[in-house]
C-alpha cells in the first residue's frame, strides 16, 4: 500500500512560506528643531490655558473687589464730611469770638487811661476851674498815655509836617499859596490821620501849598527864554 505524501485535511489551503522581514537595524528619531517646536507649542498651550483660568477666576472675584473698594470710598467720604463739619463749626466759633473779644487786650490797656482822665476831671471839678493849668497838664498826660496804648497795638499817627502830599495818606481839603515851601507840600492839618501797621485807618485831612501867581508867571517867562 502506497502512501501519499503530505496529506492535508479538507478545506486547508496550501500555505507558501514567505521569508520574514529583517529588522532595519534602527529607529527614526525626531530632529532637535522639531523637539524645540513641540516644546514651544506645548508651553504656549499651557500658558493660554492658565491665563484663561486666571481670567475666569478674576471675573468671578471682580464684583466682590469692586464692592469692597466702593465701601471703603464711602467710609472715607463719610469721615471727610464729618471732619469738614467739625472744622466749619470751629472756624465759625473762632470767628465769632474774634469779633466779640478780639479787642479785649486793647480795652484792658485803655482802662487805665480812662481812670486817669476821670481823675483829671475830678480834680478840675474840685478846684472850680481855679487850677486850670494843672488840669490841662493832667489831660495832656492822659493824651500821651492814650497814644502810647494805641502805639503798642500798632496804631500810629501819619506824619504830615512839611511832608509832600501823598494821596494814599492825605486828603487835600484846600490849597493855599505859599512861596516858602515847594508846591504840593502839606502846610496845615485839619484832622490827623492814623494807620494800623500797614493799613490806613483814616487819611490826614490837610491843606496843600501851591505856587503864587507871580511865581508861576516868572517860571513861564523863564521857560520861553
Secondary structure, DSSP 8 states (H G I E B T S, - for coil): ----SS---TT-------------S------HHHHHHHHHHHHHHHHHHHHHHHHHHHHHHHHHHHHHHHHHHHHHHHHHHHHHHHHHHHHHHHHHHHHHHTTHHHHHHHHHHHHHHHHHHHHHHHTTTTTHHHHHHHHHHHHHHHHHHHHHTTEEE---TT-B--TTTEEEEEEEE-TTS-SSBEEEEEE--EEETTEEEE-EEEEEEE--HHHHHHHHHHHH-
